[in-house]
Amino acid sequence: MNRDEIPPPYTALARHGMFPTASHDEAARFNLITHLNRHLSRTLGPGNVVAYERRALPAFVAEHGREPKDRFEVREAMNRVPYHRFWSALKRNTMEMRQQAGRAMALRQLDQLDAQARQYNEGRDTLELDPAIAIPHYQAAVDIHCMPGSYHGEERPGDVSAGANYDCGFFATVGGAMGALNDGGGVALAEWVKRERPGWQPRRILDIGCTIGHNAVPLAQAFPDAEVIAIDTAAPSLRYGHARAQALGVRNIRFVQANAEDLSRWPDGHFDWVQTTMFLHELSIKAFPRILGELYRVLAPGGLMLHLEQPEYSADMPVYEQFIRDWDAFNNNEPFWSAMHALDVRQELIDSGFGADDLFTTGVTAVVDETVFPKAKLGGAEDHGRAASWHAYGAWKKDNAK
């Protein structure tokens, strides 16, 4: 096996001041889950194509006299194939195992983690929590990613258990491809912007759905003179995320509990850059345009809107690929995944206020230390839905004053 195909050990992760301490057995458990994930993706995953071409597709054609017309018919056919059912069950179990391992590790040392968080959080105006912010109904309806309580879960009032679990378990899902701090996506964002717009110095950056700041903190580090606002509705994640940023010495970032459907606390044109990373697929179809509309409103003329996601389903994407990308919608507690990726995101951005010539699409790949971590792969090696490479939808807002 190529060295780049082997995930790094769990002990290669960086130990910032809030990261839970792993025992020998806990690290070994995460290594097992990580390697099983990689095996399912790289070794067993291609077998789904064979199962489709040799079993599911011929059986469907024999029954219906035609090939499947959409991803839902492919799913129905594939769910009759034992190989796919076995692969799918194993993949689902790795997510449950990841959550069990991370939660057990966080709860074992929750007293210490909460005490550390209080030291970093209390008395600082860079963490703003608002108990009046309700959990959106579409977030409360399901344990996203099989995470007990989702991003909002608390073992006890005021704790950081959800954030700690999310941070320590993320490694297992992406096989270390996001780097020592699990922040390869945010680092990639900063590098992409500096490459695309050399010398650009945004004054204010807004990150929506920040969870614990994996993607927002690198932006604050890359643009130290900018004010970065990272918002989420989940207080437990924000408590941990703020403490994590403080432990990393990042001071130009504020974590704010807010719902992006209502950004009225900020005036029109307040931010030079508004962005999300793998967040749009967790929105309801009703919330989606509301948030885009608010982001357009608070974006300054000449400013950047950027959304990192997986590519939308289009007529150019084979129905089998749509089906395999849709796996998370039905098996990983991602109820809005399928509908979101079927949207015409370009049209949604136009409806929010952009002109068609303002828009662009691009690719962004996680940046990691390749001497320790395997380089993220594109193309056939992609683990659909969890790869460290994204399809980005963006727009530069017209500055009519120029």
C-alpha positions as CSV (number, residue, x, y, z in Angstrom):
1,M,0.0,0.0,0.0
2,N,1.2,3.5,-0.8
3,R,2.3,5.5,2.2
4,D,-0.2,8.2,1.4
5,E,-3.0,5.6,1.7
6,I,-2.1,4.8,5.4
7,P,-3.8,7.1,7.9
8,P,-1.5,8.6,10.6
9,P,-1.8,7.4,14.2
10,Y,-4.2,9.1,16.5
11,T,-1.3,10.3,18.6
12,A,-0.2,12.5,15.7
13,L,-3.0,14.9,16.4
14,A,-1.9,18.2,18.0
15,R,-2.7,18.7,21.7
16,H,-4.1,22.1,22.2
17,G,-5.2,23.3,25.6
18,M,-8.7,22.0,25.3
19,F,-8.2,18.7,23.5
20,P,-9.3,15.7,25.5
21,T,-6.4,13.4,26.7
22,A,-6.6,10.0,25.1
23,S,-5.5,6.9,27.0
24,H,-3.7,4.1,25.3
25,D,-6.9,2.1,24.7
26,E,-8.8,5.2,23.5
27,A,-6.2,6.1,21.0
28,A,-6.1,2.4,19.8
29,R,-9.9,2.5,19.4
30,F,-9.7,5.6,17.2
31,N,-7.0,4.0,15.1
32,L,-9.2,0.9,14.6
33,I,-12.1,3.1,13.5
34,T,-9.9,5.2,11.2
35,H,-8.4,2.2,9.4
36,L,-11.8,0.6,9.1
37,N,-13.2,3.7,7.6
38,R,-10.3,3.8,5.1
39,H,-10.8,0.1,4.3
40,L,-14.5,0.7,3.6
41,S,-13.8,3.6,1.4
42,R,-10.7,2.6,-0.6
43,T,-10.9,-1.2,-0.6
44,L,-14.6,-2.2,-0.2
45,G,-16.2,0.9,-1.6
46,P,-15.4,0.2,-5.3
47,G,-17.3,-3.1,-4.9
48,N,-20.5,-1.1,-4.8
49,V,-19.9,-0.2,-8.5
50,V,-19.4,-3.9,-9.3
51,A,-22.6,-4.8,-7.4
52,Y,-24.5,-2.1,-9.3
53,E,-23.3,-3.1,-12.7
54,R,-23.5,-6.9,-12.3
55,R,-26.4,-7.3,-9.9
56,A,-28.6,-4.3,-9.2
57,L,-28.8,-2.8,-12.7
58,P,-29.5,-6.0,-14.7
59,A,-32.2,-6.9,-12.1
60,F,-33.8,-3.5,-12.4
61,V,-33.8,-3.6,-16.2
62,A,-35.3,-7.1,-16.2
63,E,-38.1,-5.9,-13.9
64,H,-38.8,-2.5,-15.4
65,G,-37.6,-2.7,-19.0
66,R,-35.4,0.4,-18.6
67,E,-32.5,1.7,-16.5
68,P,-33.1,3.6,-13.3
69,K,-34.2,7.2,-14.0
70,D,-32.9,8.8,-10.7
71,R,-30.8,8.2,-7.6
72,F,-33.9,7.0,-5.6
73,E,-34.5,4.1,-8.0
74,V,-30.8,3.2,-7.9
75,R,-31.0,3.2,-4.1
76,E,-34.1,0.9,-4.2
77,A,-32.2,-1.5,-6.5
78,M,-29.0,-1.4,-4.5
79,N,-30.7,-2.0,-1.2
80,R,-31.7,-5.4,-2.5
81,V,-28.0,-6.4,-3.1
82,P,-26.4,-8.1,0.0
83,Y,-23.0,-6.7,-0.7
84,H,-24.2,-3.1,-0.6
85,R,-26.3,-3.8,2.5
86,F,-23.3,-5.3,4.3
87,W,-21.0,-2.3,3.3
88,S,-23.6,0.2,4.3
89,A,-24.2,-1.4,7.7
90,L,-20.5,-1.4,8.4
91,K,-20.2,2.2,7.3
92,R,-23.1,3.3,9.5
93,N,-21.5,1.4,12.4
94,T,-18.2,3.2,12.1
95,M,-20.1,6.5,12.6
96,E,-21.8,5.1,15.7
97,M,-18.5,3.7,17.0
98,R,-16.8,7.1,16.4
99,Q,-19.5,8.9,18.5
100,Q,-19.4,6.2,21.2
101,A,-15.6,6.5,21.4
102,G,-15.5,10.3,21.4
103,R,-18.3,10.7,23.9
104,A,-16.8,8.2,26.3
105,M,-13.5,9.9,26.1
106,A,-15.0,13.4,26.7
107,L,-17.3,12.3,29.5
108,R,-14.5,10.5,31.3
109,Q,-12.7,13.8,31.8
110,L,-15.6,16.2,31.6
111,D,-14.9,17.9,35.0
112,Q,-11.4,18.8,33.8
113,L,-12.6,19.9,30.4
114,D,-15.3,22.1,31.8
115,A,-12.8,23.7,34.3
116,Q,-10.4,24.4,31.5
117,A,-13.1,25.9,29.4
118,R,-14.2,28.2,32.2
119,Q,-10.6,29.5,32.6
120,Y,-10.5,30.4,28.9
121,N,-14.1,31.7,28.7
122,E,-15.1,33.5,31.8
123,G,-14.7,37.3,31.7
124,R,-14.0,37.5,28.0
125,D,-16.2,39.5,25.7
126,T,-15.2,37.3,22.7
127,L,-17.8,34.7,23.7
128,E,-21.5,35.8,23.4
129,L,-24.1,33.2,24.4
130,D,-27.8,34.0,24.3
131,P,-30.2,31.5,25.9
132,A,-33.1,33.2,23.9
133,I,-31.7,31.6,20.7
134,A,-33.8,28.6,20.0
135,I,-32.5,25.4,18.5
136,P,-33.8,25.4,14.9
137,H,-36.5,22.7,14.6
138,Y,-34.6,21.1,11.7
139,Q,-31.5,20.8,13.9
140,A,-33.4,19.4,16.9
141,A,-35.2,16.7,14.9
142,V,-32.2,14.4,14.6
143,D,-28.9,13.5,16.0
144,I,-26.8,14.7,13.1
145,H,-23.8,12.4,12.2
146,C,-25.2,10.0,14.9
147,M,-23.9,12.4,17.5
148,P,-26.1,12.1,20.7
149,G,-27.8,15.5,21.1
150,S,-26.2,16.7,17.9
151,Y,-24.1,19.9,18.3
152,H,-26.5,21.1,21.0
153,G,-26.3,18.2,23.4
154,E,-25.3,18.7,27.1
155,E,-24.5,16.0,29.7
156,R,-25.2,18.8,32.2
157,P,-26.0,22.5,31.9
158,G,-23.2,24.6,30.7
159,D,-20.8,21.8,29.7
160,V,-18.6,21.4,26.6
161,S,-19.2,17.7,26.0
162,A,-20.6,18.1,22.5
163,G,-17.7,20.2,21.3
164,A,-15.1,17.9,22.9
165,N,-16.6,14.8,21.3
166,Y,-16.8,16.5,17.9
167,D,-13.1,17.6,18.1
168,C,-11.6,14.3,19.2
169,G,-13.7,12.1,16.9
170,F,-13.3,14.2,13.7
171,F,-10.0,12.5,13.0
172,A,-11.6,9.1,12.6
173,T,-14.1,10.2,10.0
174,V,-11.6,11.9,7.7
175,G,-8.6,9.6,8.3
176,G,-6.4,12.4,9.5
177,A,-6.7,14.2,6.1
178,M,-7.6,17.5,7.8
179,G,-4.3,17.9,9.6
180,A,-3.0,17.9,13.1
181,L,-5.6,20.4,14.3
182,N,-8.4,19.1,12.1
183,D,-8.4,22.5,10.5
184,G,-7.2,21.7,7.0
185,G,-10.4,23.1,5.5
186,G,-9.9,26.5,7.1
187,V,-6.3,26.6,6.1
188,A,-7.3,25.8,2.5
189,L,-9.8,28.6,2.5
190,A,-7.2,31.2,3.6
191,E,-4.7,29.9,1.0
192,W,-7.4,30.0,-1.7
193,V,-8.3,33.6,-1.0
194,K,-4.7,34.8,-0.9
195,R,-4.0,33.1,-4.2
196,E,-7.2,34.4,-5.9
197,R,-7.1,37.9,-4.5
198,P,-3.4,38.7,-3.6
199,G,-3.1,41.5,-1.1
200,W,-6.8,41.5,-0.2
201,Q,-7.3,42.4,3.5
202,P,-10.8,41.8,4.6
203,R,-11.8,43.8,7.7
204,R,-14.6,41.6,8.9
205,I,-15.2,37.9,8.2
206,L,-18.4,36.0,9.1
207,D,-18.4,32.2,9.4
208,I,-21.8,30.6,9.6
209,G,-22.4,27.3,11.3
210,C,-18.9,27.4,12.9
211,T,-19.4,24.5,15.5
212,I,-16.0,24.6,17.3
213,G,-14.1,26.8,14.9
214,H,-12.1,24.3,12.8
215,N,-12.6,26.5,9.8
216,A,-13.0,30.0,11.3
217,V,-9.8,30.0,13.5
218,P,-7.4,29.6,10.5
219,L,-9.1,32.6,8.9
220,A,-8.4,34.6,12.0
221,Q,-4.8,33.4,12.0
222,A,-4.3,34.2,8.3
223,F,-5.8,37.7,8.6
224,P,-4.7,38.9,12.1
225,D,-5.9,42.4,11.4
226,A,-9.5,41.2,10.6
227,E,-12.3,40.8,13.0
228,V,-13.7,37.2,12.6
229,I,-17.2,36.5,13.8
230,A,-18.1,32.8,14.1
231,I,-21.7,32.0,14.8
232,D,-23.7,28.9,15.6
233,T,-26.9,28.1,17.5
234,A,-25.2,25.5,19.6
235,A,-24.0,26.9,22.9
236,P,-22.0,23.7,24.0
237,S,-20.0,23.8,20.7
238,L,-19.4,27.6,21.1
239,R,-18.1,27.2,24.6
240,Y,-15.6,24.6,23.5
241,G,-14.8,26.4,20.3
242,H,-14.0,29.7,22.0
243,A,-11.9,28.0,24.6
244,R,-10.1,26.1,21.9
245,A,-9.3,29.4,20.0
246,Q,-8.1,31.0,23.2
247,A,-5.9,28.0,24.0
248,L,-4.4,28.4,20.5
249,G,-3.6,32.1,21.2
250,V,-6.1,33.4,18.7
251,R,-7.7,36.7,19.9
252,N,-9.3,38.3,16.9
253,I,-12.2,36.0,16.7
254,R,-15.6,36.2,18.5
255,F,-17.9,33.2,19.0
256,V,-21.6,34.3,18.9
257,Q,-24.7,32.3,19.5
258,A,-27.0,33.4,16.7
259,N,-29.3,32.0,14.0
260,A,-28.2,33.0,10.5
261,E,-31.8,33.3,9.4
262,D,-31.8,36.6,11.4
263,L,-28.6,38.6,11.2
264,S,-30.4,41.9,12.1
265,R,-27.8,42.7,14.8
266,W,-25.4,43.5,11.9
267,P,-26.1,46.3,9.4
268,D,-26.2,46.1,5.7
269,G,-22.7,45.6,4.1
270,H,-21.0,45.0,7.4
271,F,-18.8,42.0,6.4
272,D,-16.2,41.8,3.6
273,W,-16.4,38.0,3.6
274,V,-19.2,35.6,4.5
275,Q,-18.8,31.9,4.2
276,T,-19.8,28.4,5.3
277,T,-18.0,25.0,5.2
278,M,-20.1,21.8,4.8
279,F,-23.0,23.6,6.4
280,L,-25.6,24.2,3.7
281,H,-26.6,20.5,3.6
282,E,-27.7,20.7,7.3
283,L,-30.3,23.4,6.5
284,S,-34.0,22.9,5.8
285,I,-35.1,23.9,2.3
286,K,-37.1,26.9,3.9
287,A,-34.1,28.1,5.9
288,F,-31.7,27.9,3.0
289,P,-32.9,30.9,1.0
290,R,-33.5,32.9,4.1
291,I,-29.9,32.5,5.2
292,L,-28.5,33.3,1.7
293,G,-30.6,36.4,1.7
294,E,-29.3,37.6,5.0
295,L,-25.7,36.8,4.0
296,Y,-26.2,38.8,0.8
297,R,-27.6,41.7,2.8
298,V,-24.7,41.9,5.4
299,L,-22.0,41.4,2.6
300,A,-20.2,44.6,1.7
301,P,-20.0,45.7,-2.0
302,G,-16.9,44.1,-3.4
303,G,-17.1,41.4,-0.8
304,L,-16.8,37.6,-1.1
305,M,-19.5,35.0,-0.4
306,L,-18.1,31.4,-0.4
307,H,-19.8,28.1,0.4
308,L,-17.8,24.8,0.5
309,E,-19.9,21.8,-0.1
310,Q,-20.2,18.7,-2.2
311,P,-21.3,19.2,-5.8
312,E,-25.0,19.5,-6.6
313,Y,-26.7,16.7,-8.5
314,S,-27.2,17.6,-12.1
315,A,-28.1,16.0,-15.4
316,D,-24.4,15.7,-16.0
317,M,-23.8,13.6,-12.9
318,P,-24.5,9.8,-13.5
319,V,-27.4,8.5,-11.3
320,Y,-25.2,6.0,-9.7
321,E,-22.8,8.8,-8.5
322,Q,-25.8,10.7,-7.2
323,F,-26.9,7.6,-5.3
324,I,-23.6,7.0,-3.6
325,R,-23.2,10.7,-2.7
326,D,-26.7,10.5,-1.3
327,W,-25.7,7.8,1.2
328,D,-25.5,10.2,4.1
329,A,-29.0,11.4,3.7
330,F,-30.4,7.9,4.5
331,N,-27.7,6.4,6.7
332,N,-25.8,9.1,8.5
333,N,-28.6,11.2,10.0
334,E,-28.4,14.0,7.3
335,P,-32.1,14.5,6.5
336,F,-31.6,17.6,4.3
337,W,-28.5,16.3,2.4
338,S,-30.4,14.9,-0.6
339,A,-32.7,17.8,-1.1
340,M,-30.0,20.4,-0.7
341,H,-27.7,18.8,-3.3
342,A,-30.6,18.6,-5.7
343,L,-31.0,22.4,-5.6
344,D,-29.7,24.7,-8.3
345,V,-27.3,26.6,-6.0
346,R,-26.4,29.0,-8.8
347,Q,-30.1,30.0,-9.1
348,E,-30.4,30.2,-5.3
349,L,-27.5,32.7,-5.2
350,I,-29.0,34.7,-8.0
351,D,-32.3,34.8,-6.1
352,S,-30.5,36.1,-3.0
353,G,-29.4,39.2,-5.0
354,F,-26.3,38.3,-7.0
355,G,-26.0,38.8,-10.8
356,A,-25.2,35.8,-12.9
357,D,-21.9,37.2,-13.8
358,D,-21.0,37.6,-10.1
359,L,-20.9,33.8,-9.6
360,F,-18.1,31.3,-9.8
361,T,-17.4,27.7,-8.8
362,T,-14.1,26.3,-7.8
363,G,-12.4,23.4,-6.0
364,V,-10.8,23.6,-2.5
365,T,-8.6,20.8,-1.1
366,A,-7.6,20.5,2.6
367,V,-4.1,21.7,3.4
368,V,-2.2,19.5,5.8
369,D,1.4,18.6,6.8
370,E,2.1,15.9,4.3
371,T,5.2,14.8,6.2
372,V,2.8,13.4,8.9
373,F,-0.6,13.3,7.3
374,P,-1.7,11.7,4.0
375,K,-2.4,14.1,1.2
376,A,-6.2,14.3,0.4
377,K,-7.0,12.6,-2.8
378,L,-9.4,13.8,-5.6
379,G,-11.2,11.7,-8.1
380,G,-11.7,8.0,-7.7
381,A,-10.2,7.9,-4.2
382,E,-12.9,10.3,-2.9
383,D,-15.0,9.1,0.0
384,H,-18.2,10.8,-1.1
385,G,-19.5,13.2,1.5
386,R,-16.5,13.0,3.8
387,A,-13.5,13.7,1.5
388,A,-11.1,16.5,2.4
389,S,-11.9,18.1,-1.0
390,W,-14.9,20.3,-1.7
391,H,-16.8,21.9,-4.5
392,A,-17.1,25.7,-3.7
393,Y,-19.9,28.0,-4.7
394,G,-18.9,31.6,-4.6
395,A,-19.7,35.2,-5.7
396,W,-18.0,38.6,-5.5
397,K,-20.7,41.2,-4.8
398,K,-20.7,44.1,-7.3
399,D,-19.3,47.4,-6.0
400,N,-21.6,49.8,-7.9
401,A,-19.7,52.8,-6.5
402,K,-16.7,51.9,-8.7
